[in-house]
Amino acid sequence: MSNCRFSDAIRILSADAVEKAKSGHPGMPMGMAEIGSVLWLKHLQHNPNNPKFTNRDRFILSNGHGSMLLYSLLHLTGYDVTIDDLKNFRQLGSKTPGHPEYGYTDGVETTTGPLGQGLANAVGMAIAEKMLAQEFNRPGLDIVDHYTYVFVGDGCLMEGISHEVCSLAGTMGLDKLIVLYDDNGISIDGEVEGWFSENVAKRFEAYNWQVVGPINGHDRSEIDQAIIKAKAEQKRPSIIICKTQIGKGSPNKVGLEESHGSPLGEAEIELVRKELDWEHQAFHVPEQIYQGADCKKSGKELEDNWNKLFADYKDKHPELAAEFIRRIQHKLPQNFAQIIKDGIKLVNDKKETIATRKASQNAIEFFAKHLPELCGGSADLTGSNLTRWSTAKISNEENNFTGNYISYGVREFGMSAILNGIYLHGGLKPFGGTFLMFSEYARNALRMASLMKIAPIFVYTHDSIGLGEDGPTHQAVEQTATLRLIPNMHVWRPCDTLETLVAWGHALSQDKTPSSLIFSRQNLKFIERDETTQANIAKGGYILRSNSKKPEVVIIATGSEVELALGAFESLVATGKQVQLVSMPSTSVFDKQEATYKQQVIPNNAKIIAIEAGVTDIWHKYVGINGLVIGLDRFGESAPAKDLFNHFGFTPEKILERINQFLG
């Protein structure tokens, strides 16, 4: 079987699947067919028998709209993607959704489609490979030794996130990151020279990348030599600029935007068959092509050789081997529940009144002693986010990857997507910090983490008007609420050191849910709790104080507002009211509790009040149409935090006044 016929099979399968679905993007798979065939058949370390083979090369299709390229490659090389799966392209419940989705299809390493983010995930994977290799490899026993390959198009490189992550990748010297750029000059609107005219080669040279090419992206020999050259580079990541024709093989739509995002049409596909001398009906591939493309045997040999290497490693370094297996599988230490209990005891013993961002740093310090896989970082706000702990060592100092902390620079979106990639690689538990306001820049990466059901941790400090003098541009009044709207995202806004420790323990315990941890700049008082109350913190919402089993008034609060609500609770109790005070550090987690528990915490026959220094909309589902929400449905002002809380009515006296007015 010649690679030429393999490439043509990719073209035909892609065109046929898009035509049958009556939607999709045939142009990119047809244009990158040779690039895909050379990489997958000659260079990619992979095993179709075990798509999760530990030391496999990672392949990321960042230009994920061309998903039929990946599905064709998976099908032809022996993965569990059948012809019927290709026929079900873009159909409900299929293994071949419109864009590659992690967890649905063997061989898909990450969900791609929002352009540039696959590239960012790949940077994270390359970072993880470097850090794990430094930590676990021993002389003659390189158990972590693989490349990360990425396909990108013009759209990926136009997206701003590509600048953020490629700049960092060059600075960090990620030499095992290899990007193949489909330089076809076409996007949906036509020829890109009118809106994308920069010199990509010089741009990446400025990032400290090796630039290979431009090469002819349809010449298999040139592609092969370019990949060999990229793999030989030992100090920099590489980008291979591949000049291609979008829709190659289509006589009337080659090189045109018409082939980008629409089916070619039955008549044009027949012309493609003639152009490629392909005499077979739709979805039929000759057996000799399958035989020549099947990578199961070579994949098995590859993994068998690694298993022998790892057996030797395990014999010589048994403790390291056990630790490596635990971490690569995202497993926590068996005693992690006890570790959390020990942390709770320490916090209760100290009873500190500190900002929850400082309480967060203390929690990180504690958990880092038990979780060597912890990999932290900040988007240029380490001293404000307090994300660095005493034994943390920066990994991107002089291209040294022996550390466990990454200085991401002012790259909030890039950092968040890189965290996704680090987590997807396995072996590390990543978190990264910035101000809560700048979760806005990172929003789509957070959504992708939730969509993929992975569990990186996003740390956000300087919540709400408590930020103070930096003013409304930096005061996050709506961000906590909008983070709560992301499906499968756990959002925590703790009120003191104990809730902070529990929030961190909960976040670290997840393996299918990302967490957003939101912390204050200002000091918050430690609140005493009995053992039952402490245990209920992990349920997201719980009764902090109550003087009645049938309260007439329920007050719900989060974060810094719990302290204010506690003052109101005590005042109301003093007047003879039957009152229940609920701390709600995580609405996301509370909403998952059993109905009987939720009814106990927020009985529906009481008058319900919610207090949070942010937008009010989300709280109406708890207080009902007749309840009261004390919040902030406007932007803040520039002033010291104390003055702002007074100005906007967030003092014990003003809160109590509002409540009394409501109660009549």
C-alpha positions in Angstrom: 0.0 0.0 0.0 1.4 3.4 -0.9 1.0 6.4 1.3 -0.5 8.0 -1.7 -3.5 5.7 -1.6 -3.7 6.1 2.2 -4.0 9.8 1.7 -6.6 9.4 -0.9 -8.6 7.2 1.4 -8.6 10.0 3.9 -9.9 12.4 1.3 -12.7 10.2 0.1 -13.8 9.1 3.6 -13.9 12.7 4.7 -15.8 13.9 1.7 -18.3 11.0 1.9 -19.0 11.4 5.6 -19.6 15.2 5.3 -21.8 14.6 2.4 -23.9 11.9 4.2 -24.2 14.2 7.3 -25.1 17.2 5.0 -22.7 19.3 7.1 -19.1 19.5 8.1 -15.7 20.6 6.8 -14.2 18.5 4.0 -11.6 21.0 2.9 -9.0 20.7 5.7 -9.0 16.8 5.8 -8.5 16.8 2.1 -5.7 19.3 2.3 -3.9 17.8 5.2 -4.2 14.1 4.1 -0.5 13.7 3.2 0.6 15.4 6.4 -1.6 13.2 8.5 -0.5 10.0 6.7 3.2 10.7 7.1 2.9 11.6 10.7 0.7 8.7 11.7 2.4 6.0 9.7 6.1 7.0 10.1 6.5 9.0 13.3 3.6 8.9 15.8 4.2 6.6 18.8 0.8 5.1 19.3 -1.0 1.9 20.0 -4.5 1.3 18.6 -4.9 -1.7 21.0 -4.4 0.6 24.0 -5.2 4.3 23.1 -4.1 5.2 26.7 -0.7 3.7 26.4 1.3 5.7 28.9 4.3 6.8 26.8 2.3 7.5 23.6 2.9 10.6 21.6 0.0 13.0 22.0 -1.7 14.1 18.8 -3.9 17.2 19.0 -6.1 18.4 16.1 -6.4 22.0 17.2 -8.3 22.9 14.0 -10.9 20.6 15.2 -13.5 21.5 12.6 -11.6 19.1 10.3 -12.4 16.3 12.6 -13.0 13.8 9.7 -9.2 13.8 9.2 -8.7 12.5 12.7 -11.6 10.0 12.5 -10.3 8.7 9.2 -6.8 8.3 10.6 -8.2 6.5 13.7 -10.4 4.2 11.5 -7.7 3.3 9.0 -4.9 2.7 11.5 -6.9 0.3 13.7 -8.7 2.2 16.5 -12.2 1.3 17.6 -13.8 3.7 15.0 -15.7 1.7 12.5 -17.1 2.5 9.0 -20.5 2.7 10.6 -19.1 5.3 13.0 -17.9 7.3 10.0 -21.4 7.0 8.5 -22.8 8.4 11.7 -20.6 11.5 11.5 -22.3 14.4 13.4 -25.3 12.3 14.5 -26.7 12.0 17.9 -24.8 9.6 20.2 -22.1 8.8 17.6 -18.3 8.4 18.3 -17.8 10.9 15.5 -19.2 14.2 16.7 -18.8 17.4 14.6 -15.7 18.3 16.6 -13.4 15.8 18.4 -14.7 15.3 22.0 -12.5 13.9 24.7 -14.0 10.8 26.4 -16.2 9.8 23.4 -13.7 8.4 20.9 -10.6 6.3 21.5 -7.6 8.2 20.4 -9.0 11.7 20.9 -6.7 13.4 23.4 -8.7 16.6 24.0 -11.9 18.3 22.9 -11.1 20.8 20.1 -13.0 23.2 18.0 -12.7 26.6 19.7 -9.7 27.5 17.7 -6.3 27.9 19.4 -7.3 26.0 22.5 -6.0 22.6 21.2 -2.7 24.3 20.7 -2.8 25.6 24.2 -3.7 22.1 25.6 -0.7 20.7 23.7 1.6 23.2 25.4 0.2 21.9 28.7 0.9 18.3 27.6 4.4 19.2 26.6 5.0 20.9 29.9 3.7 17.8 31.8 6.0 15.5 29.7 9.0 17.7 30.6 8.2 17.9 34.3 7.4 14.2 34.7 10.5 13.2 32.8 12.7 15.3 35.1 11.1 13.8 38.1 10.8 10.1 37.2 13.4 9.3 34.5 16.6 7.7 35.7 19.8 7.0 33.7 19.0 4.5 30.9 15.4 4.3 32.1 13.5 7.1 30.3 9.9 6.0 31.1 8.6 9.4 30.1 9.8 10.2 26.6 7.3 11.2 24.0 6.4 14.1 21.6 3.3 16.2 21.4 2.2 16.9 17.8 -0.4 19.6 16.9 -2.2 20.3 13.7 -3.2 24.0 13.4 -4.7 26.2 10.7 -4.8 29.9 10.0 -7.7 30.3 12.4 -5.8 28.9 15.3 -2.9 31.3 14.7 -5.3 34.2 14.4 -6.7 33.6 17.8 -5.0 35.6 20.5 -4.5 32.5 22.7 -2.0 31.2 20.2 0.2 34.2 21.0 -0.1 33.6 24.7 0.8 30.0 24.7 3.4 29.9 21.9 5.3 32.8 23.5 5.4 30.8 26.7 6.3 27.5 25.0 9.3 29.2 23.3 10.4 30.8 26.6 10.2 27.4 28.3 12.1 25.6 25.5 9.5 22.8 24.9 11.6 21.0 22.3 9.2 18.0 22.2 6.3 20.2 21.0 5.9 20.0 17.2 3.3 22.0 15.4 2.3 21.4 11.8 0.7 24.5 10.3 -1.8 24.0 7.5 -0.9 27.1 5.6 -3.6 27.1 2.9 -4.5 30.8 3.0 -8.2 30.2 3.2 -10.8 30.7 6.0 -14.6 30.9 5.9 -14.6 34.4 4.5 -12.1 33.6 1.7 -8.5 34.3 1.2 -6.9 35.3 4.5 -4.4 37.8 3.1 -6.9 40.6 3.7 -7.0 39.9 7.4 -4.0 37.7 8.2 -0.9 39.0 6.5 1.8 38.6 9.1 5.0 36.7 8.5 4.3 33.6 10.6 7.9 32.3 10.3 9.3 35.5 11.7 6.6 35.6 14.4 7.6 32.1 15.6 11.3 32.9 15.3 10.6 35.8 17.7 9.0 33.3 20.1 12.2 31.3 20.1 10.8 28.4 18.0 12.6 26.5 15.3 10.8 27.2 12.0 10.9 24.5 9.4 9.8 25.3 5.9 7.7 26.5 4.2 7.5 23.0 2.7 5.1 21.4 0.2 2.4 20.0 2.4 1.5 17.4 -0.3 5.0 16.1 -0.8 5.5 13.1 1.6 9.2 13.2 1.4 9.4 16.9 2.4 6.9 16.3 5.2 9.0 13.3 6.5 12.3 15.3 6.4 10.6 18.2 8.1 9.4 16.1 11.0 12.8 14.4 11.3 14.4 17.9 11.6 11.8 19.0 14.2 12.5 15.9 16.3 16.2 16.5 16.2 15.8 20.0 17.8 16.7 19.8 21.5 16.2 23.3 22.8 13.1 24.8 21.1 9.6 23.8 20.0 9.2 23.5 16.3 6.6 24.7 13.8 6.5 23.2 10.3 4.9 25.5 7.8 3.1 23.3 5.3 1.9 25.0 2.1 -1.3 23.1 1.1 -4.4 23.4 -1.0 -7.7 23.2 0.9 -10.0 20.7 -0.7 -7.2 19.0 -2.7 -8.7 16.4 -5.0 -11.8 18.4 -5.7 -11.6 19.7 -9.3 -13.9 22.7 -8.9 -13.5 23.6 -5.2 -9.8 23.0 -4.5 -8.2 26.2 -3.0 -11.5 27.8 -2.5 -13.5 28.7 0.6 -16.4 26.7 -0.8 -14.7 23.5 0.4 -14.1 24.8 3.9 -17.3 24.3 5.7 -19.9 22.8 3.4 -20.4 19.4 1.8 -18.9 19.2 -1.7 -22.1 17.9 -3.2 -22.7 14.5 -4.8 -21.7 15.6 -8.3 -18.4 17.1 -7.1 -17.6 14.0 -5.1 -18.0 11.9 -8.2 -15.5 14.2 -9.9 -13.2 13.7 -6.9 -13.3 10.0 -7.4 -12.3 10.5 -11.0 -9.6 12.9 -10.1 -8.1 10.4 -7.6 -8.7 7.4 -9.7 -10.9 6.0 -6.9 -13.2 3.4 -8.3 -14.9 2.3 -5.1 -18.3 3.2 -3.7 -18.9 5.5 -0.7 -17.3 4.3 2.5 -15.5 1.4 0.8 -11.8 1.1 1.4 -9.8 -1.6 -0.3 -8.4 -4.3 2.0 -4.8 -3.6 1.0 -5.1 -0.1 2.3 -6.3 -1.4 5.7 -3.5 -3.9 5.8 -0.8 -1.3 5.0 -2.2 1.2 7.5 -3.0 -1.0 10.4 -0.8 0.0 13.3 -1.9 -2.6 15.8 1.2 -4.8 15.4 3.7 -1.9 15.6 1.7 -0.4 18.4 1.8 -3.6 20.4 5.6 -3.9 19.9 6.0 -0.3 21.0 4.1 -0.8 24.2 5.7 -4.2 24.9 9.1 -2.6 24.7 8.0 0.1 27.1 6.6 -2.4 29.4 9.9 -4.2 29.5 11.6 -0.9 30.2 9.2 -0.1 33.0 9.6 -3.6 34.5 13.3 -2.9 34.8 12.5 0.5 36.2 10.1 -1.0 38.7 12.7 -3.6 39.8 15.4 -0.9 40.4 13.1 1.9 41.7 9.9 0.2 43.1 8.7 3.2 45.1 9.1 5.6 42.2 7.3 3.1 39.9 4.4 2.8 42.3 4.2 6.6 42.6 4.3 7.0 38.9 1.4 4.6 38.3 -0.7 6.2 41.0 -0.2 9.7 39.6 -0.6 8.9 35.9 -4.0 7.3 36.7 -5.1 10.5 38.7 -5.4 8.5 41.9 -5.1 10.2 45.3 -3.2 8.7 48.2 -5.4 6.0 49.9 -5.4 8.1 53.1 -6.5 11.3 51.5 -9.8 11.5 53.5 -7.7 11.3 56.7 -5.4 14.0 55.3 -8.3 16.3 54.9 -9.4 15.6 58.5 -5.9 16.4 59.7 -6.0 19.7 57.9 -9.3 20.6 59.4 -7.8 19.9 62.9 -4.9 22.2 62.2 -7.2 25.0 61.0 -9.4 24.6 64.1 -6.4 24.7 66.4 -5.2 28.0 64.8 -8.5 29.8 64.6 -6.9 32.4 62.3 -8.6 35.7 61.2 -7.0 36.1 57.8 -8.0 36.8 54.2 -9.2 33.6 52.5 -6.5 34.1 49.8 -4.0 33.6 52.7 -6.1 30.7 54.0 -5.9 29.3 50.5 -2.1 29.6 50.6 -2.0 27.8 53.9 -4.2 25.0 52.5 -1.9 24.6 49.5 1.1 24.5 51.9 -0.6 21.7 53.8 -1.8 19.6 50.8 1.6 20.0 49.0 3.2 17.9 51.7 1.0 15.0 50.8 0.6 15.5 47.1 3.9 15.7 45.2 1.8 15.9 41.9 0.6 19.4 42.9 1.6 21.8 40.1 0.8 25.4 40.8 1.1 28.7 39.0 -0.2 32.2 38.5 -0.8 34.6 35.7 1.7 37.2 37.0 -0.1 37.6 40.3 1.7 35.2 42.5 2.2 37.8 45.3 -1.5 38.7 45.2 -3.1 35.3 44.5 -0.8 33.7 47.1 -0.6 30.5 45.0 3.1 29.7 45.8 4.0 27.7 48.8 7.3 27.4 50.7 8.7 24.4 48.9 7.5 25.4 45.5 10.1 25.8 42.8 9.5 27.6 39.5 9.9 25.2 36.6 10.5 27.7 33.8 13.7 29.1 35.2 16.4 28.5 32.7 14.4 25.7 31.0 14.7 23.7 34.2 11.7 21.4 34.7 12.5 20.0 38.1 10.1 22.4 39.8 6.3 22.4 40.5 5.3 26.0 39.9 4.9 27.8 36.6 5.0 31.6 36.1 2.5 32.0 33.3 3.0 35.7 32.8 0.0 37.9 31.9 -1.8 35.1 30.1 -5.0 34.2 31.9 -6.7 32.4 29.0 -3.5 30.7 27.9 -2.8 29.6 31.5 -6.3 28.1 31.9 -6.1 26.1 28.7 -2.6 24.9 29.5 -3.9 23.7 32.9 -6.4 21.6 30.9 -3.6 20.1 28.9 -1.5 19.4 31.9 -4.4 17.6 33.5 -5.2 15.6 30.4 -1.7 14.4 30.1 -1.9 12.8 33.5 0.6 12.6 36.4 0.1 16.2 37.7 -2.7 18.0 39.6 -2.6 21.5 38.1 -4.0 24.8 39.5 -3.5 28.4 38.4 -4.5 31.7 39.8 -5.5 35.2 38.8 -8.0 37.9 40.0 -11.6 36.8 39.8 -12.3 39.6 37.3 -9.9 38.0 34.8 -11.9 34.7 34.8 -13.6 36.6 32.0 -10.5 36.3 29.8 -10.3 32.6 30.5 -14.0 31.7 30.2 -13.9 29.4 27.3 -11.1 27.3 28.7 -13.1 26.9 31.9 -16.1 25.8 29.8 -13.9 23.3 28.0 -12.7 21.8 31.3 -16.2 21.3 32.4 -17.3 19.9 29.0 -14.4 17.4 29.0 -15.1 16.3 32.6 -11.6 16.9 33.8 -10.5 18.4 37.1 -8.0 21.3 37.0 -8.4 23.9 39.7 -8.8 27.6 38.9 -7.9 29.9 41.8 -9.5 33.4 41.8 -8.8 36.0 44.4 -9.9 39.6 45.1 -13.6 38.8 44.9 -16.2 41.6 44.6 -15.9 45.1 45.9 -13.6 43.9 48.6 -10.9 44.5 46.1 -11.1 48.2 46.9 -9.1 51.0 45.3 -8.5 49.4 41.9 -12.1 50.2 41.2 -14.9 48.7 39.1 -12.6 47.5 36.3 -11.2 45.0 38.7 -14.2 44.5 41.1 -15.9 41.3 40.2 -19.6 41.7 40.9 -21.1 39.3 38.2 -18.2 36.8 37.8 -19.1 34.4 40.6 -22.7 34.1 39.4 -21.6 33.4 35.8 -19.1 30.8 36.9 -21.9 29.0 38.7 -23.8 28.9 35.4 -21.2 26.6 33.8 -22.5 23.0 33.9 -20.2 20.6 35.8 -18.2 23.4 37.4 -17.8 23.4 41.2 -17.6 27.0 42.4 -16.5 27.6 46.0 -16.6 31.0 47.8 -15.5 30.2 51.4 -16.1 32.5 54.4 -13.1 31.6 56.6 -10.0 29.3 57.0 -12.0 26.2 57.6 -14.3 26.5 54.6 -11.2 27.3 52.5 -9.5 24.1 53.6 -12.6 22.0 52.9 -13.0 23.7 49.5 -9.4 22.8 48.6 -9.9 19.2 49.8 -13.0 18.9 47.8 -11.4 20.3 44.6 -8.4 18.0 44.9 -10.7 15.0 45.4 -12.4 15.5 42.0 -11.5 13.6 38.8 -14.4 14.6 36.5 -15.2 18.1 37.6 -13.1 21.3 37.5 -13.3 23.7 40.5 -13.2 27.5 40.7 -12.1 28.6 44.2 -12.9 32.2 45.0 -11.1 34.0 47.8 -11.1 37.4 49.5 -8.5 40.1 49.7 -9.7 41.3 53.1 -9.4 39.5 56.4 -12.3 37.3 57.5 -13.0 36.1 61.0 -12.7 32.4 62.0 -16.1 31.0 62.9 -16.5 28.3 65.5 -18.4 25.1 64.5 -19.3 21.8 66.1 -18.3 18.5 64.5 -21.6 18.0 62.7 -21.5 21.4 61.3 -17.9 21.0 60.1 -18.8 17.8 58.3 -21.7 19.5 56.5 -19.4 22.1 54.9 -18.5 19.5 52.2 -22.1 19.5 51.2 -21.8 23.0 49.8 -24.4 24.6 52.0 -25.2 23.9 55.7 -26.7 25.3 58.8 -24.1 27.4 60.5 -26.3 28.7 63.3 -30.0 28.0 64.3 -32.2 28.6 67.3 -35.1 26.6 66.0 -36.0 23.4 64.2 -38.8 25.4 62.5 -37.3 28.8 61.7 -39.4 31.6 60.6 -36.4 33.3 58.9 -33.6 31.8 57.0 -30.5 33.9 56.0 -28.1 32.5 53.4 -24.7 34.1 52.8 -21.4 33.3 51.2 -17.8 34.4 51.6 -17.2 37.7 53.3 -20.9 38.3 53.7 -21.3 35.3 56.2 -19.6 37.4 58.9 -22.2 40.2 58.3 -25.0 37.7 58.2 -23.8 36.2 61.6 -24.2 39.7 63.1 -27.7 40.0 61.7 -28.6 36.5 63.0 -27.5 37.3 66.5 -29.5 40.6 66.5 -32.6 38.9 65.3 -32.3 36.1 67.8 -32.0 38.7 70.6 -35.4 40.1 69.5 -37.0 36.7 69.9 -37.0 35.6 66.2 -36.6 32.0 65.2 -33.7 32.2 62.8 -31.5 29.9 60.8 -28.2 31.0 59.3 -26.9 29.1 56.3 -23.4 29.4 54.9 -23.4 28.5 51.2 -19.8 28.2 50.1 -20.8 26.2 47.0 -24.2 26.4 45.4 -22.9 23.9 42.8 -22.3 21.2 45.4 -25.3 22.1 47.5 -27.6 21.6 44.5 -26.5 18.0 44.2 -27.5 17.0 47.7 -30.6 15.0 48.5 -33.9 16.9 48.6 -34.5 16.1 52.3 -31.2 17.7 53.2 -31.8 20.8 51.1 -35.2 21.2 52.6 -33.7 20.9 56.1 -31.2 23.6 55.3 -33.6 25.9 53.5 -37.2 25.1 54.6 -39.7 26.4 52.1 -42.1 27.6 54.7 -39.7 30.3 56.0 -39.0 33.8 54.9 -35.7 33.5 53.1 -33.0 36.1 52.7 -29.7 35.8 50.7 -26.7 38.1 51.1 -23.8 38.3 48.6 -21.9 41.3 47.4 -22.6 40.5 43.7 -25.4 40.3 41.2 -28.7 39.0 42.7 -30.2 36.8 39.9 -28.9 33.4 40.9 -30.2 33.7 44.5 -33.9 33.9 43.5 -34.0 30.2 43.0 -33.4 29.9 46.8 -35.3 32.8 48.2 -38.3 32.5 45.9 -40.4 35.3 44.4 -41.3 36.6 47.9 -37.8 36.4 49.3 -35.2 39.1 49.7 -31.7 39.2 48.0 -29.3 41.8 49.4 -26.7 42.1 46.6 -25.1 44.4 44.1 -26.8 44.8 40.7 -24.4 47.5 39.5 -20.7 48.0 39.1 -18.5 49.2 42.0 -16.5 52.3 42.7 -12.8 53.1 43.4 -12.3 53.5 47.2 -11.0 51.6 50.2 -12.9 48.3 50.7 -14.3 49.5 54.1 -15.8 52.6 52.5 -17.2 50.6 49.7 -18.9 48.1 51.9 -20.5 50.9 53.9 -21.5 52.8 50.7 -23.2 49.8 49.2 -24.9 48.7 52.4 -22.8 45.8 53.4 -22.4 46.5 57.1 -24.0 44.7 60.0 -26.2 47.7 60.8 -27.4 48.2 57.2 -27.9 44.5 56.6 -30.1 44.3 59.7 -32.0 47.4 58.7 -32.8 45.8 55.3 -33.9 42.5 56.9 -36.1 44.2 59.4 -37.8 46.2 56.6 -38.4 43.0 54.8 -39.8 41.2 57.8 -42.0 44.2 58.7 
